[in-house]
Amino acid sequence: MENSSVLYHKITRISGENTEELDDCLAIEEPLEIQLAYHTPDGKQRKSISVTMRTPGNDQELAAGFLFIEGIIHTKSQIAGIHHAQLDENKVLVTCSEGFEPQIGSLERNFYTTSSCGVCGKASIDAIKTRSAYAGMRDDLVLPKALFYQLPEQISHHQDVFESTGGLHASALFGLNGRFLMLREDVGRHNALDKLIGAALLADHLPLHNHVLLLSGRASFELIQKAAMAGIRIVAAIGAPSSLAVQLAQESGITLAGFLKKDKFNIYTGKHRIQ
C-alpha cells in the first residue's frame, strides 16, 4: 500500500508464549515549517512563522488553517498561493495577496509546536485566547439526540490511516442532518482540526455555524478555541472534555458533548440545542 502518511517497520510481537516477526504500520510524524511571504513598504518579506510536528498530507490546508486560527489570515482572498518549497516537502510557503500586510510583529509566541501541543510557546495567558470574527452570531439550531448516536460509527468508516496504524487523531465535519462531509487525520489532534478548518477556508465555506464537529479523542481548550474561530456551534467528542474546554465552550456559546457512544453521551454546555 502506497501512502505518504504511513511507514512499515519490522517488529517482534510477543503473545503469551508465542513470538513472531512481522511488519507493522506506523503513522509518520515529520516537521512542517510554515513560511509567510508578504509585501511591506520596505519590499517583500519572507518569515518562518511556525514549525509543527505533523503527519504529511493536506499541508496546504494545515498552513491555511493555522494562519486563520492564529488571526494572521482572515479570509481566503488574503492568500495568493500556497506551495511546498522546491526539493523540500517539509516546508510550505504561504504568499499573501498584494495589498495585504499581516500583523505578525505583535505576535507574542515562539511558534514551535509538537504534535501534542497547539498552544505551546505562548508568552501569556491573554495570548492564548484568539478572538473569533464570528463571536456573538445568533442561531436557532436544535438537533435530535439520535443524530449524535450515529456519528462515532461514521467517523470510524472514514479514518483510513487510523485503521492501519491506530496512531492518529481525527476531526470530522457533518451537516445538521448528520451527513458526513469531511475528515482530516494527523498525529496531532490540533493539526487535524487545522487541516479541516483550512480546507473549509480555502473552499470559502466559513463560518461553519451550520455544521457539527466531531473529535475522535478528548476535547481540549485549544480545540474548542479553534472551533470557535471557525464559527462552529456544536462540538461532540468521543472522549472527555477538560475543565477549561467546558469553560471556553460556555463563554463562546458552543454546545459541547463528550463521551459520545452509539447509545449515550454527556452534554456539558448548550443543552438547548439538543432535543
Secondary structure, 3 states (H helix, E strand, C coil): CCCCCEEEEEEEEEECCEEEEEEEEEECCEEEEEEEEEEECCEEEEEEEEEEEECCCCHHHHHHHHHHHCCCCCCHHHEEEEEEECCEEEEEEEEECCCCCCCCCCCCECCEECCCCCCCCECCHHHHCCCCCCCCCCCCCCECHHHHHCHHHHHHHHCHHHHHHCCCEEEEEEECCCCEEEEEEECCHHHHHHHHHHHHHHCCCCCCCCEEEEECCCECHHHHHHHHHCCCCEEEECCCECHHHHHHHHHHCCEEEECCCCCCCEEEECHHHEC
